[in-house]
Amino acid sequence: MKKHLLSLFSGCGGMDIGFEGGFKVPKTTINEKINKNWIEKEDEFYFYLKETIFETKFANDINKYAKAAWDNYFLRRRANVNKDTYRLGSIVDIVKQYKSGDRSLLPKNIDIVTGGFPCQDFSVSGKRKGFDSHKDHNGQIIDGAIPTEETRGKLYIWMREVIELTSPKMFIAENVKGLANLGVVKKIIQSDFSTIDGDGYLVLTPRVLHAGYYGIPQSRERIFFIGFKKSALTQEALDQLTKNEILEEYSPYPIPSHRLNGEIHYSSFQSLMKPFTKSIEVLQDLEEPENANDLSQKYYSKAKFMGKHCQGQKEIDPNRLAPTIRAEHHGNIEFRRLSVEHGGKIHEELDSGKIERRLTLRECARIQTFPDDFNFVIPSIEKKSRFTVSPSVGYKLVGNAVPPLLAYHIAKKIEANWSFYFNKNNL
């Protein structure tokens, strides 16, 4: 029996892809010594990951392009997905309409709720407004207005509302690492989630996960809040999860599979950990844009080099982790390679005739561990516009997403512990 997942602030579906599994990844991103049982099959370059026990029954975002990309992928994957599975619109409006009597807006029998509530206001690279955001729940600027629970910095409150209305066995909320450094914000959010249904949820100490520890070829860090419905937990699970130090086998947080620059990570798998995945290991088999058939590989930002002191003007080091893929486009996308005069170091590629250019959409997607059959450029079937999802929009979608492989690590850890966590009559 599949466990039903409700996804909020879904974007184009990075978390959903990872939680469902069934996608392929370059071999170097998986530690087959530790996670051999994840692999369905393999070929020369890829591991094909098994499906998980989770199935997305509801997804939501305000971004119509995110929905178009999500639909394009999931409608091809599962017969029981339809265009109503992904509901376009503000979660604030959905909750209000649900409470007003329209109970068709949220599905029943939900086992797990996930959500990456809007993060720009907590980002180190952003303005760090946090709770004082002056954008509303539809993303519109409201100059002069006093921030409320309907402004973007407090949209986690509406995720809390959905959890209270659907009563899942557990939830996972994700945000940027910068939130952890915003004074008491982390503690406030943890406390607010803990008070769902009275004192109904056990919310673990949030943890920052570095994607590089899980085979993703990217220096990306995110904070995760994980909560459990107390009444659904077994007594043994409740005892273990309320300890000051939770043993790694009982924790829902995944155990690292890769090392970063020789760092020691103390776990039972320390001796089996693989070196981090180099950028080149997920990019090297891609055709150059001029030779590619994949639209996500054909298109890339043509923004000129703007000086090494500006954001987005660096060259990807093929032998290291890539920098964080940002939810931006044009001049903020890093270079696949730079000319010598601009400080480029990949001389052999330039000498072979390859041009200075920025990362393509597919290269960004590979670094994020999206499968190649996920389309970030979708041509329009209407004559009004050229694209349903354009390349510039695609850059934003891929940069905003949770890396699917990171989500898969979390899903598989929870899957392995599901029967330990929950009473048999609640499975």
C-alpha positions in Angstrom: 0.0 0.0 0.0 1.3 3.4 -1.0 1.6 6.1 1.6 -0.2 9.3 0.6 1.8 12.5 0.3 0.5 16.0 0.3 3.1 18.5 -1.1 2.9 22.3 -0.5 5.0 25.1 -2.0 5.8 22.3 -4.5 7.5 24.3 -7.2 8.3 22.1 -10.2 8.5 19.0 -7.9 12.0 18.3 -6.7 10.8 17.0 -3.4 8.0 15.0 -5.0 10.3 13.3 -7.5 12.6 12.3 -4.7 9.9 11.0 -2.4 8.4 8.9 -5.2 11.7 7.6 -6.6 11.8 5.6 -9.8 14.3 7.9 -11.6 17.9 7.5 -12.8 21.0 9.2 -11.6 24.7 9.1 -12.6 26.5 6.2 -10.8 28.9 8.4 -8.9 26.0 10.0 -7.0 25.0 6.7 -5.3 27.1 4.8 -2.8 26.3 1.2 -3.8 28.2 -0.2 -0.8 25.8 1.5 1.6 22.6 1.7 -0.5 22.7 -1.2 -2.8 19.1 -2.1 -2.1 18.0 1.2 -3.6 19.1 0.2 -7.1 16.5 -1.4 -9.5 18.9 -1.8 -12.4 22.0 -0.2 -13.9 23.8 0.5 -17.2 27.2 1.7 -18.0 26.6 5.3 -16.7 23.5 5.2 -14.5 21.7 3.6 -11.6 18.0 3.4 -11.9 16.5 3.9 -8.4 13.6 1.9 -7.1 10.2 3.5 -6.4 9.4 4.3 -2.7 6.3 3.6 -0.7 5.2 7.2 -1.2 2.8 8.7 -3.8 1.9 12.3 -4.3 -1.9 12.9 -4.0 -1.8 16.7 -3.9 0.7 19.3 -4.9 0.3 23.1 -4.8 2.0 26.3 -5.8 1.1 29.8 -7.0 3.5 29.5 -10.0 1.7 28.4 -13.2 5.0 27.5 -14.9 5.9 25.2 -12.0 2.6 23.5 -12.4 3.2 23.1 -16.2 6.6 21.5 -15.6 5.3 19.3 -12.8 2.3 18.1 -14.9 4.6 17.5 -17.9 6.6 15.1 -15.9 4.1 13.3 -13.6 1.3 12.9 -16.1 3.8 10.8 -18.2 4.8 8.7 -15.2 1.5 7.6 -13.5 -1.9 6.8 -14.8 -3.6 8.0 -11.6 -2.2 11.5 -11.8 -4.4 14.1 -13.4 -4.2 17.9 -13.9 -6.2 18.4 -10.7 -3.5 16.7 -8.6 -1.5 19.9 -8.8 -3.7 22.7 -7.6 -2.6 26.2 -8.7 -3.2 29.0 -6.2 -2.3 30.4 -2.8 -2.4 28.0 0.1 -3.9 30.8 2.1 -6.9 30.9 -0.2 -7.2 27.1 -0.2 -7.2 26.9 3.6 -9.8 29.7 3.9 -12.1 28.1 1.3 -11.7 24.7 2.9 -12.7 26.1 6.3 -15.7 27.8 4.7 -17.0 24.4 3.7 -15.3 23.3 0.4 -13.8 20.0 1.7 -12.9 18.9 -1.8 -9.9 21.2 -1.8 -7.7 19.0 0.4 -7.5 15.1 0.1 -8.3 12.8 2.9 -6.1 10.0 4.4 -2.8 11.8 4.1 0.2 10.1 5.6 2.9 12.7 5.2 3.0 16.5 4.4 6.0 18.1 2.8 6.7 21.7 2.0 9.5 24.1 1.2 7.8 27.3 2.4 9.1 30.4 0.7 12.7 31.0 1.5 13.9 34.2 -0.1 13.1 36.3 3.0 15.4 34.0 5.1 18.2 33.7 2.5 21.7 34.9 3.2 21.9 36.2 -0.3 18.5 38.0 0.0 17.5 40.9 2.2 17.0 38.7 5.3 13.6 40.3 6.1 12.4 37.0 7.6 9.1 37.5 9.4 9.0 41.1 8.3 8.4 40.2 4.6 6.5 42.8 2.6 5.2 40.4 0.0 1.8 38.9 0.2 0.9 35.2 -0.2 0.7 35.6 -4.0 4.2 37.0 -4.1 3.1 40.7 -4.7 4.9 43.6 -3.1 2.7 45.4 -0.5 4.7 48.6 0.2 3.8 50.3 3.5 1.7 47.4 4.8 2.3 45.8 8.2 3.5 42.2 7.8 0.8 39.6 8.9 0.4 35.9 8.9 -0.6 36.2 5.2 2.7 37.7 4.1 5.3 35.5 2.6 7.7 35.4 5.6 4.9 33.7 7.7 3.5 31.3 5.1 4.8 28.3 7.2 1.8 29.2 9.4 -0.5 28.1 6.5 1.5 24.9 6.1 0.8 24.4 9.8 -2.9 24.9 9.1 -2.9 22.3 6.4 -1.2 19.8 8.8 -3.8 20.5 11.4 -6.6 20.0 8.9 -5.3 16.8 7.3 -3.7 15.2 10.4 -0.8 13.4 8.8 1.4 10.9 10.6 4.4 13.2 10.0 5.5 16.3 8.1 8.7 17.7 6.6 9.3 21.4 6.2 12.3 22.8 4.3 14.0 26.2 4.0 17.4 27.8 3.4 20.2 27.4 5.8 20.1 31.1 6.5 17.0 30.7 8.6 19.0 28.9 11.2 21.0 32.1 11.8 18.1 34.5 12.1 18.0 34.9 15.9 15.0 33.0 17.5 13.2 32.4 14.2 14.2 28.7 14.1 12.9 28.2 17.6 9.6 30.1 16.9 8.9 28.0 13.8 9.7 24.8 15.6 7.5 25.8 18.5 4.6 26.8 16.2 4.7 23.4 14.5 4.8 21.7 17.9 1.5 23.2 18.9 -0.5 21.7 16.0 -3.6 20.0 17.4 -2.8 21.3 20.9 0.5 19.6 21.7 -0.1 16.9 19.1 3.2 16.8 17.2 6.7 15.9 18.3 9.0 18.3 16.3 12.6 17.2 16.2 15.5 19.7 16.5 15.8 21.0 12.9 18.9 19.9 11.0 20.9 21.5 8.2 21.7 19.0 5.5 24.6 19.6 3.0 23.7 18.1 -0.4 27.3 17.1 -1.0 27.1 14.5 1.8 24.4 12.7 -0.2 26.1 12.5 -3.6 24.7 15.7 -5.1 27.5 17.5 -6.9 26.6 20.9 -5.4 27.5 23.0 -2.4 23.9 23.4 -1.2 22.6 23.5 2.4 19.0 23.5 3.6 17.4 23.3 7.0 14.7 20.6 7.6 12.0 20.5 10.3 10.6 17.0 10.8 7.5 16.4 13.0 5.6 13.3 14.1 2.0 12.9 15.2 2.4 11.7 18.8 -0.7 9.6 18.8 0.4 7.6 15.7 3.8 6.7 17.1 4.6 3.4 18.7 5.7 3.7 22.3 9.2 2.6 21.4 9.5 5.2 18.7 8.2 7.9 21.0 10.8 6.9 23.6 13.6 6.9 21.1 12.6 10.2 19.4 12.3 12.1 22.6 15.9 11.4 23.8 18.4 14.2 23.8 20.6 12.2 21.4 18.6 10.2 18.9 20.5 7.1 17.6 21.1 7.3 13.9 19.1 4.2 13.1 16.0 5.7 14.6 16.4 9.2 13.3 14.4 10.2 10.2 17.4 12.3 9.0 19.5 10.4 6.4 23.0 9.1 7.0 25.6 10.7 4.7 27.0 8.5 1.9 29.7 10.8 0.6 32.7 12.6 2.1 33.6 16.3 1.6 37.3 17.1 1.1 38.4 14.5 3.6 36.1 15.6 6.4 35.2 13.0 9.0 31.5 12.4 9.5 31.0 10.2 12.5 28.5 7.4 11.6 28.4 3.7 11.3 29.1 4.0 7.6 32.2 6.2 7.9 34.5 3.6 6.4 32.2 3.0 3.4 31.6 6.6 2.4 32.6 7.6 -1.1 34.4 10.8 -2.2 32.0 13.7 -3.1 30.6 13.7 -6.6 32.6 16.0 -8.9 30.7 18.4 -11.2 32.3 16.8 -14.3 31.0 13.4 -13.4 27.4 14.4 -14.0 28.2 16.7 -17.0 30.7 15.0 -19.2 28.4 12.9 -21.3 26.2 15.9 -22.4 26.4 17.2 -26.0 27.3 20.8 -26.5 24.2 23.0 -27.0 24.6 23.3 -30.7 24.6 19.5 -31.1 21.8 18.7 -28.6 18.3 17.6 -29.3 17.2 18.1 -25.7 15.7 21.6 -25.5 16.9 21.9 -21.9 20.5 21.4 -23.2 20.1 23.6 -26.2 19.2 26.8 -24.3 21.5 28.7 -22.0 21.8 32.3 -20.8 23.7 34.5 -23.3 24.5 37.2 -20.7 28.0 38.4 -21.2 30.8 38.2 -18.6 30.3 41.2 -16.3 33.4 41.2 -14.2 34.7 38.6 -11.7 33.4 40.6 -8.7 29.8 40.2 -9.7 27.6 37.2 -8.8 27.4 34.5 -11.4 30.7 35.3 -13.1 32.6 32.2 -12.0 33.6 29.1 -13.9 32.4 25.7 -12.6 35.5 23.8 -11.3 35.0 20.3 -12.9 36.8 18.6 -10.1 34.9 20.2 -7.2 31.3 20.6 -6.1 29.4 23.1 -8.1 28.2 26.2 -6.3 24.6 26.4 -5.3 22.3 26.6 -8.3 20.4 29.8 -7.8 16.8 30.6 -8.7 17.8 33.3 -11.1 18.7 33.7 -14.8 20.7 35.7 -17.3 23.8 37.2 -15.6 23.5 35.2 -12.4 24.0 31.7 -13.9 27.6 30.5 -13.5 29.8 29.7 -16.5 30.4 26.2 -17.8 33.7 27.6 -18.9 35.3 31.0 -19.2 37.9 32.3 -21.7 41.5 32.8 -20.5 41.1 36.6 -20.6 38.1 36.2 -18.1 40.1 33.9 -15.8 39.1 30.6 -17.3 41.1 27.5 -16.3 39.5 24.7 -18.4 42.0 25.4 -21.2 41.7 22.0 -22.9 38.0 22.5 -23.6 38.6 25.9 -25.0 41.5 24.6 -27.1 39.3 21.9 -28.5 37.0 24.6 -29.9 34.3 24.7 -27.2 33.1 28.2 -26.5 32.9 30.4 -23.4 29.3 30.0 -22.2 27.1 29.8 -19.1 25.6 26.6 -17.8 22.7 25.2 -19.8 19.4 24.3 -18.1 20.2 20.6 -18.4 23.6 21.1 -16.8 21.9 23.0 -13.9 19.3 20.2 -13.6 22.1 17.5 -13.6 23.8 19.3 -10.8 20.5 19.4 -9.0 20.1 15.6 -9.8 16.9 16.0 -11.8 16.3 13.1 -14.2 16.9 13.9 -17.9 13.2 13.2 -18.8 12.2 16.2 -16.7 11.7 19.1 -19.1 12.6 22.6 -18.1 11.9 24.0 -21.6 8.4 23.2 -22.9 7.3 24.5 -26.3 3.8 26.0 -26.5 1.2 24.2 -28.7 -0.6 27.6 -29.0 0.5 30.3 -31.4 0.3 33.1 -28.8 3.7 32.3 -27.4 6.8 30.3 -28.2 7.0 28.4 -24.9 4.7 27.1 -22.2 7.8 27.1 -20.0 10.6 29.3 -21.3 14.4 28.9 -20.7 14.5 31.9 -18.4 11.6 30.5 -16.3 13.3 27.1 -16.3 16.4 28.5 -14.6 14.2 29.8 -11.8 12.3 26.5 -11.4 15.5 24.3 -11.2 17.2 26.7 -8.8 14.2 26.9 -6.5 13.9 23.1 -6.2 15.0 20.6 -3.6 17.5 18.2 -5.3 15.5 15.1 -6.0 18.3 12.8 -4.8 18.4 14.6 -1.4 14.7 14.1 -1.1 15.1 10.4 -2.0 17.7 10.0 0.8 15.1 11.4 3.3 12.3 9.3 1.9 14.3 6.1 2.0 15.3 6.6 5.6 11.7 7.2 6.6 10.5 4.3 4.5 13.0 2.0 6.2 11.7 3.1 9.7 8.0 3.4 8.9 6.9 0.2 10.7 9.0 1.1 13.7 7.6 4.6 13.9 3.9 3.9 13.5 1.4 1.6 15.2 0.3 -1.3 13.0 -3.3 0.0 12.9 -1.9 3.3 11.6 0.3 1.8 8.8 
